[in-house]
Amino acid sequence: MIKLYRKRDRKIVILFLATIFLFLYLIVNPIFNYNNKSNNIFVDENKLFADVKGLSNINPPRNYFNLSSLNETADYIYSEFEKTECEELNIQKFEVNKNEYKNIICSFGVENPERLIVGAHYDVFGNTQGADDNASGVAGILELARIFGRERPELKYRIDFVAYTLEEPPFFRTDSMGSAKHAQYLKENSFNVKGVIILEMIGIFSEKEGSQEYPTPLLKIFYPSKGNFIAVVGKFGQQKIVKKVKRHIIENSNIEARSINAPTFIPGIDFSDHLNYWHQGFDAVMITDTSFYRNFNYHTTNDTIEKMDFKKMKEVVKGIYSVVIDF
């Protein structure tokens, strides 16, 4: 009888461990085999720096209260997009609390019915410069648009580079977010959206042990303690798109990429514009340096340009370019 109980207990333990392993496998979404394709596309590190510096120096800070600064930011983005000679350049205007706000949209391959959205928000929290949050993401989409303007790759789908406003509090998680307005527009017009890629903070990296934190200690077992990687974030059920994005970054750049597919109740999983596309039923992922789990100056006046690593940021943009042209 004792042997039967022990045998049954062993089966329970094995089943429990197998369930945990499967659960963690679906979260971590590992890639075991990949080929480094040595993507040689030119990404201008100086342009990335200039964009972040230009946006960070806008004063007063580009928050929802300072409409003149948000308009100055929108004008800067529009001007840089215009230089790419993209096929369409649009301003999506919307009203919140009787004030007018703007999303800026730069499009390539407009003849194609399917479209891929690549976006980043340009507003900041409070009186911060927001170098990493999120001038880095905006600099990323501006440089991607420049590459498309220069290379003119043959496209099988339309690509919309979108710069949003009103991502930050007090509008975060409300229908007033710029990305919520854009996602609603796509849904109402029944556009065929292939996917959405959101760039949310892509400029902070560290080789220091303990520089990377996580929402739960369990994740420390499976992820590095050094904040030297870029993360691809999705929810459960999005393993395929997350793995595809991660593989492209790994194979086409010199930056380590990690990914996570997790429930949205884990803090950080839905902390950006991608959540609004989820709400409308679109596949969307966030590419990020993990925000406050690494950037300990998040939402403070110390989120400044000198703390950023533009060499690694350049590699992130290089990897994302490969994602965008072969999504």
Buried (B, 14 or more C-beta within 10 A) or exposed (E): EEEEEEEEEEEEEEEEEEEEEEEBEEBBBEEEEEEEEEBEBEBBBEBBBBBBBBBBEBEEBBBBEBEEBBBBBBEBBBEBBBEBEBBEBBEBEBEBEEEEBBBBBBBBBEEBEBBBBBBBBBBBBEBBBBBBBBBBBBBBBBBBBBBBBEEEBEBEBBBBBBBBBBBBEEBBEEEBBBBBBBBBBBBEEEBEBBBBBBBBBBBBBBEEEEBBBBBEEEBEEBBEEBBBBBBBBBBEEBBEBBBBBBBBBBBBBBBBBBBBBBEEEBEBBBBBBBBBBBBBEBBBBBBBBBBBBBBBBBBBEBBBBEBBBBEBBBBBBBBBBBBBBEB
